[in-house]
Amino acid sequence: MFEPVIAPSGTLLGLLQRGRGDGTLHALAAPRDEALAALDHCVLHDPRRDWQVENRSLYYARLYLDLRGGLGAVEAHLFSADDHLDPDESRTGLALAVLGHLASYGRRDALLLLRRYAATGANWAWALDELALRDDDTALRGLADPVLARFPGTPEGEAELAAAVRDAFEPRPWRLWAEDPRETVGARVRAAREQGSFDRWQRQLRPSGPRPGWSVQAVFDWAQQGLERGSTLHGPAARCLTAVAGPDDRPLILEAARSGPDGARCAALHYLAEARDPAVLDLIEAAASSPSYTVAEAAVSAFERMCGEAAVDRARGWVHRPDALGTSAGGVLAARGGAQDAPLVLGALRQAVRTDGPDATSLYPLVDGAGRLGIGCAAPVLRHIYRETASSELRGRTARALAATDPSFATGFAVECLWDCEETTREVAALHAETGDIRVAERLRRLAADPAEEDEVQTAVRSRIGPDASAV
């Protein structure tokens, strides 16, 4: 999947791509054709960098409803020739999820598109999962023949069918099909389910790969061999060392952490960090400057896993370093530092935005830390991150930090957050938005009545309105 191209934050398209609440508000105020064109673009070209942690589907589905938008562009996208030329689920996953939400809201055109795509589309399994949550038994039973026709009656085809049944996110259609009296449907699905269960049992019993011998040197050799094969075994090797290493092995482990082969060195650093060995911080500092990227990265990772005041104290000295260890030190102070560390966290936050921009991964712990420590001076840079980041996950974290640091949050960003694509952000908004704004009162009532809204959001809404949702 290519890196998405995100429009500027001041444009309608940019707001919708980011999933900001202002995107919905601007779309409703814009010419309808322009708003629908921007919405279609977002749905057909997934703007998320990581769909596993960022939400957009309910946000876009609600906007289709508000704009009374048709689904012609979505239909053309799903059933184009590219569907079989580029079957990657990232091409169609967002569109299918949007259709699923629209079907939940009663849009029959969305339901029919899902049924048709489940029968003929390349990403049929995703469409089937959406239907499993929303369609009736009769319609699901009608999909048995076209779905099973995808799997030829050969040993390879039966193995693929067993894998599809085993890995299905929603088992309801397969359970219905297993009850079918036809030999070509019910018996075949039941056999596939049995095979899938047997495969799962075999995987649990079968060793997943080579295992180290029961000595410190054997563990180091195993970690090094894994690295040479392209496998990162630092963590598992460190856990093995915990099981086999004794006090007499400490010199060998220290030597490996100081100058051993890369695989052994990384495993030793992780082990010593977990054990809080008094020598490990000096070893991490030396390894962080290693010309080997693998060793330097493992050193930073080992440091981030450390707890205790010694690690926090060392972070205060490392936070000004212009390398990955300095970045990690800022995150450690943000997560575990005290009030006296607020200036260092603020400095790290500003530096990260200046050097790496508003989407840097290093911002996540720093934003959280600004909120945790209540750094009021961080509000201006937090507002900048909120406006500009393309990550709705980071924006949600920033909203929580602003709620703790910015007195204007309740009458400012909290209002638009009620329309945000992330449920955790809507929850924060429901708890903080100033109810004197008529838009807030109406939005809270709508969220309270929306069956698609998350329970946590509705709980927050109910804490602001009466049980009958009639007063704020």
Secondary structure, DSSP 4 states (H G I P E B T S, - for coil): -PPPP---TTSHHHHHHHT-HHHHHHHHHS-HHHHHHHHHHHHHS---S-TTT---HHHHHHHHHHHT---HHHHHHHTSTHHHHS--HHHHHHHHHHHHHHHHTT-HHHHHHHHHHHHH-TTHHHHHHHHHHHS-HHHHHTTHHHHHTTS-SSHHHHHHHHHHHHH-S--HHHHHHHT--SIIIIIHHHHHHHHHHHHHHHHHHS--S----SSHHHHHHHHHHHHHTT---HHHHHHHHHHH--GGGHHHHHHHHHHS-HHHHHHHHHHHHHHT-TTHHHHHHHHHT-S-HHHHHHHHHHHHT--SHHHHHHHHHHTT-SSHHHHHHHHHHHHH--GGGHHHHHHHHHHHHHHH-TT-TTHHHHHHHHHHTT-GGGHHHHHHHHHH-S-HHHHHHHHHHHHHH-TTGGGTHHHHHTT-S-HHHHHHHHHHS-TTSHHHHHHHHHHHH-TTS-HHHHHHHHTTS-TTS---
